Amino acid sequence: MKPLNPGESRHVGRYRLVAALGEGGMGRVLLGVSPDGRLVAVKQVHPGFAHDDGFRSRFRREVQASRMVSGAYTAAIMDAEPDAPTPWLASVFVAGPSLKEAVEAAGPLPLAAIRILAVGLASALTDIHRAGLIHRDLKPSNVLLTDDGARVIDFGIARAAEGDSELTHTGSIIGSPGFMSPEQADGRTVTPASDVFSLGGLLVMAATGQAPFGGGSTPQVLYNVVHRRPDLGSLAPVLRRLVEPCLAKDPAQRPTPAQILDHLGPIPPSSTPWPPAVQALIGVQKEQVGRVLALPRPPVAEAPATPGKRRRRLWPAVALTLAIVLGAATVVAVKLSSADQRAGSDAGPGTGRPRPAAFTVEDLREIDPCKLFKRDSLPATGPMEQADGKRIHFERCDFSFGDGPDKTASTTLVVNLYEMLSEPKGTPISIGGLSGFAKVDGIYCVVSIANPYSQGFAMTASSGRETGDPCATPTEAMNVLVPQIRYGTDARYPLTAGSALSSDLCATTDSPPVPPGNPNKFSFNVQGLHECLWSGQKDLGVYSVSLLSAPSEPGKGEQRDLDGATVAEATLPTQYGPVCEITWAHHRIDDASTEDVQLTYTNFDKKLSNEELCANAEQYARRVLAKLPPGS
């Protein structure tokens, strides 16, 4: 989403424009606000088409026909102006990534999700064909994955650009070569069966991540579409039985959308039709909407008041009905909650920075898990408070519920925003559209919700109770935690100047030094939101850099000056050998606590004295001190 160009008109028809969403082959997509307060996405046709009188006539005819399409699986035309200097079109839309974006970000869809996709596509084609239209450009970017299924957009528009042929006056083909039917690629008459061929191609792409007729140059792909068999070898047999007839070269051999629906049968109800990573993308879309809504409105010029009357300025109560998909060509209408709006606010007072996408490491680094819960947040468990004792890790918070006579109630709770995901053994669960599992070990239970962006990491909540269900409290906690993060929680650390909490320590600190002439190298491994582990080849040893939460008190060990910083240095014995630990206070958070940097170095393959061990640690500590933002 980008700001409008300088000097660009701020109105199209009755819509006030506020941002640019993207640009495609047919035109530009702009975000606007309707008179009743709804946000809309408006597609403006490219000037090259606007100067073609034949295009305007076809555009007017196709828009009129498209208005006849309605149903739960399409984006209905809401408004259009074919006779404007630059013709434009607006359609109802819903939140969700395109199929193209979803597969690129989350990988191929599982079989259950592909069945939901197939039902949505077949239902949409039923509605489109019933209105006498043929989509002609059914491709991954024209299919959206929403909270309640699939939606098809941009139906009937490609026909306006085609005229009487499948080729434009410039000789370019309207459509996407990898998903065209043979008759469309060959310039022959196109029937509704052409869309069924495209449907089959979309299902292959969703299941494998690849188009059924390969990549390469456009002429090669078109040749494959017309003359070669699709590559279906990797498809599950049940999916292949559906896709193969759809991709028949002869249109008469392809099933109709109604026959596809009969073949698939009814879909069982599901609160989350897509995998967790796709559901997270939907949440990100809604967060983008919130950011748009948070932008200040430009001043509105008032017309002169009529004598004897005062002109009233109308500030519509924005009903917040939008779902935006960048690059899509439509108008959006989705009810947003106040939590959705907060997702678009700045990262903090005075920072001026937009918040990162929900559940990304950039977002989680800023969140204070202790602030996510209030005393009465878990009514089924009881009043809670932050546990006494020294808090060490920024991504973790310990709570207590008191030790009462009721042994069926949990007495403690530990919440961690970013923990290495253990082997997924336990009871599968889903919270807020994200998947995970609950694992019971004696009287204890850990509920883990997989991070949709970081494979191998999860948000966790753990607790225990002597009798009853040990997973009750951590499950209740996760049902509080996940929605807050999804919609942009304000429970964040104060990121004042000098704070390193938002820093990626692996990217910021750089690799440790390698002795001259040593051919070996270091590689990093992210251990947590605020920890980076550098492992050296052979005899280089291992360095760890962590940002810890600690009270404002001197660190243990020998105090010394290191390039102007006061550090505490100590050699600690372990069962594998000594470790040199260097700690210093980097940034003061408040009167009670600081951001402390802890650097450790160990080398079990090379016998080093304590002095040599700490000399290496000091050398790297100097590099880290120079790389971190100046603390306070």
QUIPE-V80257 format. One record per residue. RES is the residue in one letter. OMEGA is omega in radians with two decimals (none if undefined). D_LAST is the distance of its C-alpha to the last C-alpha in Angstrom with 1 decimal. Layout:
res=(RES & RES)
omega=(OMEGA & OMEGA)
d_last=(D_LAST & D_LAST)
This chain:
res=(M & K & P & L & N & P & G & E & S & R & H & V & G & R & Y & R & L & V & A & A & L & G & E & G & G & M & G & R & V & L & L & G & V & S & P & D & G & R & L & V & A & V & K & Q & V & H & P & G & F & A & H & D & D & G & F & R & S & R & F & R & R & E & V & Q & A & S & R & M & V & S & G & A & Y & T & A & A & I & M & D & A & E & P & D & A & P & T & P & W & L & A & S & V & F & V & A & G & P & S & L & K & E & A & V & E & A & A & G & P & L & P & L & A & A & I & R & I & L & A & V & G & L & A & S & A & L & T & D & I & H & R & A & G & L & I & H & R & D & L & K & P & S & N & V & L & L & T & D & D & G & A & R & V & I & D & F & G & I & A & R & A & A & E & G & D & S & E & L & T & H & T & G & S & I & I & G & S & P & G & F & M & S & P & E & Q & A & D & G & R & T & V & T & P & A & S & D & V & F & S & L & G & G & L & L & V & M & A & A & T & G & Q & A & P & F & G & G & G & S & T & P & Q & V & L & Y & N & V & V & H & R & R & P & D & L & G & S & L & A & P & V & L & R & R & L & V & E & P & C & L & A & K & D & P & A & Q & R & P & T & P & A & Q & I & L & D & H & L & G & P & I & P & P & S & S & T & P & W & P & P & A & V & Q & A & L & I & G & V & Q & K & E & Q & V & G & R & V & L & A & L & P & R & P & P & V & A & E & A & P & A & T & P & G & K & R & R & R & R & L & W & P & A & V & A & L & T & L & A & I & V & L & G & A & A & T & V & V & A & V & K & L & S & S & A & D & Q & R & A & G & S & D & A & G & P & G & T & G & R & P & R & P & A & A & F & T & V & E & D & L & R & E & I & D & P & C & K & L & F & K & R & D & S & L & P & A & T & G & P & M & E & Q & A & D & G & K & R & I & H & F & E & R & C & D & F & S & F & G & D & G & P & D & K & T & A & S & T & T & L & V & V & N & L & Y & E & M & L & S & E & P & K & G & T & P & I & S & I & G & G & L & S & G & F & A & K & V & D & G & I & Y & C & V & V & S & I & A & N & P & Y & S & Q & G & F & A & M & T & A & S & S & G & R & E & T & G & D & P & C & A & T & P & T & E & A & M & N & V & L & V & P & Q & I & R & Y & G & T & D & A & R & Y & P & L & T & A & G & S & A & L & S & S & D & L & C & A & T & T & D & S & P & P & V & P & P & G & N & P & N & K & F & S & F & N & V & Q & G & L & H & E & C & L & W & S & G & Q & K & D & L & G & V & Y & S & V & S & L & L & S & A & P & S & E & P & G & K & G & E & Q & R & D & L & D & G & A & T & V & A & E & A & T & L & P & T & Q & Y & G & P & V & C & E & I & T & W & A & H & H & R & I & D & D & A & S & T & E & D & V & Q & L & T & Y & T & N & F & D & K & K & L & S & N & E & E & L & C & A & N & A & E & Q & Y & A & R & R & V & L & A & K & L & P & P & G & S)
omega=(-3.06 & 3.07 & 3.08 & 3.13 & 3.09 & 3.13 & 3.13 & -3.14 & 3.14 & 3.13 & 2.95 & -3.06 & -3.14 & -3.08 & 3.04 & -3.08 & -3.10 & -3.11 & 3.05 & -3.10 & -3.10 & -3.11 & 3.14 & -3.07 & -3.10 & -3.11 & -3.07 & -3.12 & -3.08 & 3.10 & -3.13 & 3.13 & -3.14 & -3.13 & -3.14 & 3.02 & 3.13 & 3.04 & -3.08 & 3.00 & -3.02 & 3.07 & 3.02 & -3.08 & 3.12 & -3.13 & -3.14 & 3.07 & -3.06 & -3.11 & -3.11 & -3.12 & 3.11 & 3.10 & -3.12 & -3.14 & 3.14 & -3.14 & 3.13 & -3.12 & -3.11 & 3.10 & 3.13 & 3.12 & -3.12 & 3.11 & -3.13 & -3.10 & 3.07 & 3.14 & -3.05 & -3.02 & 3.10 & 3.09 & -3.03 & 3.06 & -3.10 & -3.08 & 3.09 & 3.07 & -3.11 & -3.04 & 3.09 & 3.08 & 2.97 & -3.09 & -3.13 & -3.07 & 3.09 & -3.10 & 3.06 & -3.11 & 3.12 & -3.06 & 3.06 & 3.08 & 3.00 & 3.07 & 3.11 & -3.13 & -3.09 & -3.12 & 3.10 & -3.07 & -2.99 & -3.13 & -3.12 & -3.12 & 3.04 & -3.03 & -3.13 & 3.12 & 3.12 & 3.09 & 3.08 & 3.10 & -3.12 & 3.10 & 3.13 & -3.14 & -3.14 & 3.12 & 3.12 & 3.13 & 3.07 & 3.14 & -3.10 & -3.11 & 3.11 & 3.14 & 3.13 & -3.12 & 2.94 & -3.08 & 3.06 & 3.13 & -3.14 & -3.05 & -3.07 & -3.13 & 3.09 & 3.06 & -3.13 & 3.07 & -3.04 & -3.12 & -3.07 & 3.08 & -3.10 & 3.05 & 3.11 & -3.12 & 3.03 & 3.09 & 3.07 & -3.05 & -3.14 & -3.12 & -3.13 & -3.14 & -3.05 & -3.02 & -3.10 & -3.10 & 3.06 & 3.13 & 3.04 & 3.14 & 3.10 & 3.12 & -3.14 & -3.09 & 3.05 & -3.10 & -3.13 & -3.01 & -3.07 & -3.08 & 3.07 & 2.99 & 3.10 & -3.13 & 3.10 & 3.13 & -3.09 & 3.12 & 3.13 & -3.13 & -3.11 & 3.11 & 3.08 & 3.12 & 3.10 & 3.12 & 3.12 & 3.06 & 3.12 & 3.08 & 3.11 & 3.11 & 3.12 & 3.14 & 3.07 & -3.14 & -3.13 & -3.08 & -3.04 & -3.04 & -3.10 & 3.04 & -3.02 & -3.09 & 3.02 & 3.12 & -3.13 & -3.08 & 3.12 & 3.11 & -3.13 & 3.13 & 3.14 & 3.09 & 3.12 & -3.14 & -3.05 & -2.93 & -3.01 & 3.09 & 3.11 & 3.10 & -3.11 & -3.03 & -3.09 & -3.10 & 3.00 & -3.08 & -3.12 & 3.11 & 3.14 & 3.13 & 3.09 & -2.99 & -3.01 & 3.11 & 3.09 & -3.09 & 3.07 & 3.14 & 3.14 & -3.13 & -3.10 & -3.11 & -3.10 & 3.08 & 3.01 & 3.06 & 3.13 & 3.11 & 3.08 & 3.13 & 3.10 & -3.14 & -3.08 & -3.12 & -3.10 & 3.11 & 3.09 & 3.12 & 3.13 & 3.12 & -3.13 & -3.06 & -3.01 & 3.09 & -3.09 & -3.11 & 3.10 & 3.09 & 3.10 & 3.09 & 3.08 & 3.09 & 3.11 & 3.09 & -3.14 & 3.10 & 3.08 & 3.09 & 3.13 & 3.13 & 3.08 & -3.10 & -3.11 & -3.13 & 3.12 & 3.09 & 3.06 & 3.13 & -3.13 & 3.13 & -3.13 & 3.04 & 3.12 & -3.12 & 3.06 & -3.13 & 3.12 & -3.14 & 3.04 & 3.11 & 3.11 & 3.06 & 3.14 & 3.02 & -3.07 & 3.04 & -3.01 & -3.11 & 3.03 & 3.13 & -3.06 & 2.84 & -3.03 & 2.96 & -3.06 & 3.11 & 3.11 & -3.01 & -3.05 & 3.06 & -2.98 & 3.14 & 3.12 & -3.14 & 3.12 & 3.08 & 3.09 & 3.09 & 3.09 & -3.13 & -3.12 & -3.13 & -3.12 & -3.12 & 3.14 & -3.11 & 3.14 & -3.12 & 3.05 & -3.10 & -3.12 & -3.11 & 3.02 & 3.13 & 3.07 & 3.11 & -3.09 & 3.08 & 3.04 & 3.12 & 3.11 & 3.12 & -3.05 & 3.13 & -3.06 & -3.00 & 3.05 & -3.07 & 3.12 & -3.12 & -3.14 & -3.06 & 3.04 & -3.06 & -3.07 & -3.09 & -3.10 & -3.05 & -3.13 & 3.13 & 3.14 & 3.14 & -3.08 & 3.07 & 3.13 & -3.08 & 3.07 & 3.08 & -3.07 & 3.07 & -3.04 & -3.01 & -3.12 & -3.08 & -3.06 & 3.03 & 3.11 & 3.14 & 3.05 & 3.14 & -3.10 & -3.10 & -3.11 & -3.13 & -3.10 & -3.10 & 3.05 & -3.12 & 3.09 & 3.13 & 3.14 & 3.07 & 3.07 & -3.14 & 3.12 & -3.07 & -3.03 & -3.09 & 3.11 & -3.08 & 3.10 & 3.13 & -3.00 & 3.04 & -3.11 & -3.11 & 3.12 & 3.10 & 3.06 & 3.13 & 3.11 & 3.14 & 3.11 & -3.07 & 3.11 & 3.13 & 3.08 & -3.07 & -3.11 & 3.08 & -3.08 & 3.13 & -3.08 & 3.10 & 3.02 & 3.03 & -3.10 & 3.08 & -3.04 & 3.07 & -3.06 & -3.10 & -3.05 & -3.14 & 3.12 & 3.12 & -3.08 & 2.88 & -3.07 & 2.99 & -3.09 & -3.12 & 3.11 & 3.04 & -3.02 & 3.08 & -3.13 & -3.08 & -3.12 & -3.13 & -3.07 & -3.09 & 3.11 & 3.08 & 3.09 & 3.14 & -3.14 & 3.10 & 3.03 & -3.02 & -3.00 & -3.14 & 3.13 & -3.13 & -3.11 & -3.03 & 2.95 & -3.11 & 3.03 & -3.13 & -3.01 & 3.06 & 3.08 & -3.08 & 3.13 & -3.11 & 3.13 & -3.13 & 3.08 & -3.05 & -3.13 & -3.06 & 2.96 & -3.03 & 3.12 & 3.14 & -3.06 & -2.98 & 3.13 & -3.07 & 3.05 & -3.13 & 3.08 & 3.14 & 3.13 & 3.12 & 3.13 & -3.07 & -3.07 & -3.07 & 3.04 & 2.98 & -3.07 & 3.12 & 3.14 & -3.11 & -3.11 & -3.13 & -3.04 & -3.14 & 3.10 & -3.14 & 3.09 & -3.12 & -3.12 & 3.08 & 3.05 & -2.96 & -3.10 & -3.13 & -3.05 & 3.05 & 3.04 & 3.09 & -3.10 & 2.99 & -3.02 & 3.02 & -3.09 & 3.06 & 3.14 & 3.09 & -3.09 & 3.09 & 3.14 & -3.13 & -3.10 & 3.13 & 3.09 & 3.14 & 3.12 & -3.11 & 3.08 & 3.12 & 3.06 & -3.10 & 3.01 & -3.06 & -3.13 & 3.02 & -3.04 & 3.10 & 3.01 & -3.12 & 3.13 & -3.09 & -3.09 & 3.08 & 3.04 & -3.10 & 3.10 & -3.09 & 3.03 & 3.09 & -3.09 & -3.01 & 3.12 & 3.10 & 3.10 & -3.08 & -3.03 & -3.00 & 3.13 & 2.90 & 3.14 & 3.04 & 3.08 & 3.14 & 3.11 & 3.07 & 3.07 & 3.13 & -3.07 & -3.11 & -3.08 & -3.10 & 3.12 & 3.02 & 3.11 & -3.13 & 3.12 & 3.13 & -3.10 & 3.06 & 3.07 & 3.13 & 3.14 & 3.13 & 3.12 & 3.11 & 3.09 & 3.12 & 3.13 & 3.12 & -3.12 & -3.07 & -3.10 & 3.06 & -3.13 & -3.13 & 3.14 & none)
d_last=(35.6 & 35.3 & 35.6 & 39.2 & 40.2 & 40.3 & 43.7 & 44.6 & 46.6 & 44.8 & 47.9 & 50.3 & 53.3 & 52.0 & 48.6 & 45.5 & 43.4 & 39.6 & 38.6 & 40.1 & 40.3 & 42.0 & 45.2 & 48.1 & 51.6 & 53.1 & 50.6 & 47.2 & 45.6 & 43.8 & 42.2 & 43.8 & 44.4 & 47.9 & 49.4 & 49.2 & 45.4 & 45.6 & 43.5 & 45.7 & 45.6 & 48.2 & 49.7 & 51.0 & 53.7 & 53.4 & 55.4 & 57.6 & 59.0 & 59.1 & 61.7 & 64.0 & 66.5 & 67.5 & 64.0 & 63.7 & 67.0 & 65.9 & 62.4 & 64.1 & 66.5 & 63.8 & 61.5 & 64.5 & 65.3 & 61.7 & 61.7 & 64.3 & 61.9 & 60.3 & 59.0 & 56.0 & 55.4 & 55.2 & 53.3 & 55.9 & 56.3 & 55.1 & 55.9 & 57.0 & 58.4 & 60.5 & 61.9 & 58.6 & 58.0 & 55.5 & 56.7 & 54.1 & 54.0 & 52.0 & 52.2 & 50.9 & 48.1 & 46.1 & 42.7 & 42.5 & 42.0 & 45.1 & 46.9 & 45.8 & 42.1 & 42.5 & 44.3 & 41.9 & 38.9 & 40.4 & 43.5 & 47.2 & 48.0 & 49.8 & 53.5 & 53.1 & 50.8 & 53.2 & 56.0 & 54.1 & 53.4 & 57.1 & 58.3 & 56.0 & 57.2 & 60.8 & 60.6 & 59.0 & 61.7 & 64.3 & 63.1 & 62.8 & 66.2 & 67.8 & 66.9 & 68.7 & 65.6 & 64.4 & 60.7 & 61.2 & 57.6 & 56.5 & 53.5 & 50.2 & 48.2 & 50.8 & 50.4 & 47.5 & 46.5 & 45.8 & 45.3 & 49.1 & 50.4 & 51.0 & 51.7 & 53.5 & 52.7 & 54.3 & 57.9 & 60.7 & 58.6 & 59.4 & 63.1 & 62.6 & 61.4 & 64.1 & 67.2 & 70.4 & 69.0 & 66.2 & 65.2 & 63.8 & 65.4 & 63.0 & 64.2 & 60.9 & 61.1 & 59.6 & 57.9 & 55.9 & 58.1 & 56.8 & 57.7 & 60.9 & 64.3 & 66.9 & 69.0 & 66.1 & 65.2 & 68.9 & 69.4 & 71.8 & 72.2 & 69.2 & 69.9 & 67.6 & 68.0 & 65.7 & 62.8 & 63.7 & 63.4 & 59.9 & 59.1 & 60.2 & 57.9 & 54.9 & 55.5 & 55.7 & 52.4 & 50.7 & 52.1 & 51.5 & 48.9 & 51.6 & 54.3 & 57.8 & 59.2 & 56.5 & 54.4 & 55.3 & 56.8 & 58.1 & 61.8 & 61.4 & 59.8 & 62.6 & 65.2 & 63.8 & 63.8 & 67.5 & 69.0 & 66.9 & 66.2 & 62.6 & 60.7 & 60.7 & 60.8 & 57.4 & 58.1 & 58.9 & 62.7 & 62.3 & 60.2 & 62.5 & 65.5 & 63.8 & 62.4 & 65.4 & 67.9 & 65.3 & 65.0 & 68.8 & 69.9 & 72.7 & 71.4 & 74.4 & 73.2 & 69.8 & 69.3 & 68.7 & 65.5 & 67.7 & 68.9 & 65.3 & 64.4 & 67.6 & 66.6 & 63.1 & 64.2 & 62.0 & 58.3 & 57.2 & 54.7 & 51.0 & 47.8 & 45.9 & 48.2 & 45.7 & 43.6 & 40.1 & 38.4 & 40.7 & 40.1 & 36.3 & 37.1 & 39.0 & 35.9 & 33.9 & 36.7 & 36.4 & 32.7 & 33.5 & 35.9 & 33.4 & 31.1 & 34.2 & 35.0 & 31.5 & 32.1 & 33.1 & 36.8 & 37.9 & 40.0 & 43.6 & 46.3 & 49.1 & 52.7 & 54.6 & 55.7 & 59.4 & 61.2 & 61.4 & 58.8 & 55.1 & 53.6 & 51.1 & 48.2 & 48.1 & 44.7 & 45.7 & 44.0 & 42.6 & 44.3 & 41.6 & 44.2 & 42.9 & 42.1 & 41.0 & 41.6 & 40.3 & 43.2 & 45.8 & 48.4 & 48.7 & 47.9 & 45.9 & 46.6 & 44.5 & 43.6 & 39.9 & 38.4 & 35.6 & 33.4 & 34.3 & 33.2 & 29.7 & 29.3 & 29.2 & 26.5 & 23.1 & 20.4 & 18.8 & 18.9 & 17.9 & 17.1 & 20.5 & 20.7 & 23.8 & 23.6 & 24.7 & 28.2 & 28.7 & 28.7 & 27.1 & 24.3 & 22.1 & 23.1 & 22.9 & 19.4 & 18.2 & 20.7 & 20.2 & 23.7 & 23.6 & 23.6 & 26.6 & 28.9 & 30.0 & 32.4 & 35.5 & 34.4 & 37.0 & 40.1 & 42.4 & 40.4 & 39.3 & 36.4 & 33.2 & 29.9 & 26.9 & 27.9 & 26.8 & 24.9 & 21.7 & 20.5 & 19.6 & 19.9 & 18.3 & 21.6 & 23.7 & 24.7 & 27.4 & 29.7 & 32.7 & 35.8 & 37.3 & 40.2 & 43.3 & 46.9 & 46.9 & 46.4 & 46.7 & 43.3 & 40.0 & 37.8 & 34.6 & 33.0 & 30.3 & 28.9 & 27.2 & 26.3 & 26.7 & 28.9 & 31.4 & 34.7 & 37.4 & 41.0 & 42.1 & 44.7 & 45.3 & 46.4 & 45.4 & 43.7 & 42.3 & 39.7 & 38.8 & 40.5 & 38.6 & 40.5 & 39.8 & 41.6 & 41.8 & 42.4 & 44.0 & 43.9 & 45.9 & 44.4 & 41.1 & 40.4 & 37.7 & 37.7 & 36.1 & 35.7 & 35.4 & 32.6 & 34.6 & 32.3 & 31.5 & 34.6 & 34.4 & 31.7 & 32.1 & 30.8 & 32.2 & 33.2 & 35.0 & 36.9 & 40.1 & 43.0 & 46.2 & 48.6 & 48.6 & 46.6 & 43.4 & 42.1 & 42.5 & 39.1 & 37.0 & 39.1 & 38.6 & 34.8 & 34.9 & 37.0 & 34.2 & 31.3 & 32.9 & 33.9 & 30.6 & 28.8 & 31.8 & 31.6 & 27.9 & 26.4 & 23.8 & 22.6 & 19.2 & 15.6 & 13.4 & 12.1 & 9.5 & 7.9 & 5.9 & 8.1 & 10.7 & 13.2 & 15.5 & 15.6 & 18.9 & 18.1 & 21.6 & 21.4 & 17.9 & 18.3 & 21.9 & 24.7 & 24.7 & 26.7 & 30.4 & 32.5 & 34.7 & 38.1 & 37.0 & 38.3 & 36.4 & 33.4 & 30.5 & 30.4 & 27.7 & 28.2 & 26.0 & 25.9 & 23.9 & 21.4 & 18.5 & 20.6 & 22.4 & 25.3 & 26.6 & 30.2 & 32.0 & 35.7 & 38.0 & 36.5 & 32.9 & 31.4 & 28.8 & 25.0 & 22.8 & 19.1 & 17.8 & 14.8 & 15.5 & 15.0 & 15.1 & 15.1 & 12.7 & 15.1 & 15.5 & 16.9 & 20.6 & 22.0 & 22.0 & 18.9 & 18.5 & 16.5 & 16.2 & 15.4 & 13.0 & 11.3 & 12.8 & 14.6 & 17.5 & 20.6 & 23.8 & 27.0 & 28.4 & 32.1 & 33.3 & 36.8 & 36.4 & 34.8 & 31.7 & 28.2 & 25.3 & 22.0 & 18.6 & 15.6 & 12.0 & 9.0 & 6.8 & 4.8 & 6.1 & 9.1 & 10.9 & 12.5 & 14.3 & 12.4 & 9.6 & 9.8 & 11.5 & 13.1 & 16.6 & 18.9 & 22.6 & 25.6 & 29.2 & 32.5 & 35.6 & 37.9 & 37.3 & 37.7 & 34.8 & 34.1 & 31.0 & 29.9 & 30.6 & 28.9 & 25.6 & 26.0 & 26.1 & 23.0 & 21.1 & 22.4 & 21.1 & 17.7 & 17.3 & 18.2 & 15.8 & 12.8 & 14.2 & 14.8 & 11.7 & 9.6 & 6.8 & 3.8 & 0.0)
